Amino acid sequence: MSVKPKRRRIRSRRISKRSNPNKWKILIVLLFIISQLIFFNSSLFKLGSVEIQGNEKIPQEKVLAAIGITPHSNINLLTLNMKEIKKKLESMVWVKDIDIYCLPGKIKICLKERNAAFFVMSEKFPGQWFVVDEEGRVLEKATKPMRKEIPRIVLSYSVRPKDTLNPALVESLKRWNKLFDSKSQEKIKSILIAFEADDRNNLSLRCWYQKSLLKIILGKARAKFNHDELCDMEKRLNKLSPLIELLESKNKKITSVDLRSSDPVIDVEGVNN
C-alpha cells in the first residue's frame, strides 16, 4: 500500500499597506475648519437687529448713522469693533454714558443721556443761547423754545459746544437757584431774568424791575458750601424780598442790591441805604 505524501500547506499572509497618519490629521483639521466656518456664519453671529434703549432726545436714526450700522446689513458680530462703536457714540453731545451688549443675532445699546440744566448766553453774542447740562457742559444751540423753569446764565465771555463751565460757577448756580424755588422768594423770582457771571466768576442776578434793569450782586462763585453758609444765604434772601416790597410801596426806585454782606445793601436812586 502506497502512502500519499502530505502536501505542505503554505500559509499566505496578507500584507496590508500601512496607512499614512498625516492624511488623517489633515482631514481632521479640514473638518474642524469647515465646521467652524459653518458655525460662525450661522444666524447666531449674523447681525439681525440693533436694539437701542434710553434715547429720548437722540433719534434712533442718528445713533445708527453715528456707528455706521443698519439692521439686516449682513455683518458678522465677531468682526465688529465694540470699542470703536462706543467711541463714536461718546462723541455725540447728548450722550453721557454707554453700555453695549453683543447678543445672539443682535446688538443692544443702552444710552444714558444728558439733561438740560441751564441755558447760557454770551454778552458778546446776544440772543445766541446754548443748552448746558448739570455738569456744566455746553451741549448745543437752543433751537426749541426755552423752558421757563430752566435757569438762564449770561456770561461776559464766549462759549461754544463741548466747552465746560467752571465747576464753582455751576455749583453756586445750583445752590442759589434752589433757594429761589421757595415760596418766600416769589417776588424775586417774578422779576428775575437771568444769572450773570463775569470772567472772574462773580455771580449776580439780572432782574427787570420798575421798567429798568436791576442788578443783585450775589458774590464770588464757589464749589463748596457748608451748612452755615447756606443758611446765611437763605437769610439774606429772606430779608431782600420784604425790603423790595417796602421800597416799592413808597415809590422808591431801586438801582442795585448787594448781598455780599449779611445785610442787603440797597442803592435807592443813587443813595446807599
Residue pairs with C-beta under 8 A, 6 or more apart in sequence:
40 76
40 78
41 76
43 105
44 104
44 105
45 76
45 77
45 78
45 104
45 105
46 74
46 75
46 76
46 77
46 105
47 69
47 71
47 72
47 73
47 74
47 75
47 76
47 77
47 80
47 105
47 106
47 107
48 71
48 72
48 105
48 106
49 71
49 72
49 105
49 106
49 107
50 64
50 69
50 70
50 71
50 106
50 107
50 109
51 106
51 107
51 108
51 109
52 60
52 63
52 64
52 109
52 111
53 108
53 109
53 110
53 111
54 110
54 111
54 112
54 113
55 63
55 111
55 113
56 113
57 94
57 113
58 92
58 94
58 95
58 111
58 113
62 92
63 89
63 92
63 109
63 111
64 70
66 88
66 89
66 91
66 92
67 85
67 88
67 89
68 88
69 75
69 80
69 85
69 107
77 102
77 105
77 107
80 102
80 107
82 100
82 102
85 100
86 98
86 100
89 95
89 98
89 109
89 111
90 98
93 114
93 137
93 139
93 140
93 161
93 162
94 113
94 114
94 139
94 140
95 111
95 112
95 113
95 114
96 112
96 113
96 114
96 133
97 111
97 112
98 109
98 110
98 111
98 112
99 109
99 110
100 107
100 108
100 109
100 110
101 107
101 108
101 109
101 110
102 108
114 133
114 134
114 135
114 137
114 139
115 133
115 134
116 131
116 132
116 133
116 139
116 147
116 150
117 132
117 133
117 134
117 150
117 151
117 174
118 131
118 132
118 150
118 151
118 152
118 153
118 173
119 129
119 130
119 131
119 132
119 142
119 146
119 150
119 151
119 152
119 153
120 129
120 130
120 132
120 138
120 152
120 153
120 154
120 155
120 159
120 165
121 127
121 128
121 129
121 130
121 152
121 153
121 154
121 155
121 194
122 128
122 154
122 155
122 156
122 157
122 158
122 159
123 154
123 155
123 156
124 157
124 158
125 158
128 141
129 141
129 142
129 146
129 152
130 138
130 139
130 140
130 141
130 142
130 159
130 160
130 161
131 138
131 139
131 140
131 141
131 142
132 138
132 139
132 153
132 165
133 139
134 170
134 174
135 164
135 170
136 164
136 165
136 166
136 167
136 169
136 170
137 162
137 163
137 164
137 165
138 159
138 160
138 161
138 162
138 163
138 164
138 165
139 161
140 161
141 161
146 152
151 173
151 177
151 194
151 195
152 193
152 194
152 195
153 165
153 173
153 194
153 195
153 196
153 197
154 194
154 195
154 196
154 197
154 206
155 196
155 197
155 198
156 196
156 197
156 198
156 199
157 199
159 165
166 201
166 221
167 223
168 201
168 221
168 222
168 223
169 197
169 201
169 203
169 221
171 221
171 222
171 223
171 224
171 225
172 201
172 203
172 218
172 221
172 222
172 223
173 195
173 203
173 221
175 225
175 230
175 233
176 195
176 203
176 218
176 233
177 195
179 185
179 233
179 234
179 237
180 188
180 189
180 192
180 237
181 189
182 234
184 237
184 238
184 241
185 237
185 241
186 241
187 241
187 244
187 245
188 205
188 207
188 216
188 237
188 240
188 241
188 244
191 207
191 208
191 209
191 214
192 205
192 206
192 207
193 206
193 207
193 208
194 205
194 206
195 203
195 204
195 205
195 206
196 203
196 204
196 205
196 206
196 215
197 203
197 204
197 221
200 220
201 220
201 221
202 217
202 219
202 220
202 221
203 218
203 219
203 220
203 221
204 215
204 216
204 217
204 218
205 215
205 216
205 218
206 213
206 214
206 215
207 213
207 214
207 215
207 216
208 214
209 244
209 254
210 248
210 253
210 254
212 253
214 254
214 255
214 256
214 257
215 256
215 257
216 240
216 256
216 257
216 258
216 259
217 256
217 257
217 258
217 259
217 260
218 259
218 260
219 259
219 260
225 233
232 262
235 262
236 259
236 262
236 263
236 264
237 259
239 263
239 264
240 257
240 259
240 264
243 264
243 266
244 254
244 257
244 266
247 254
247 266
247 268
252 268
252 269
253 268
253 269
254 266
254 267
254 268
255 267
255 268
255 269
255 270
256 266
256 267
257 264
257 265
257 266
257 267
258 264
258 265
258 266
258 267
265 272
265 273
266 272
266 273
267 273
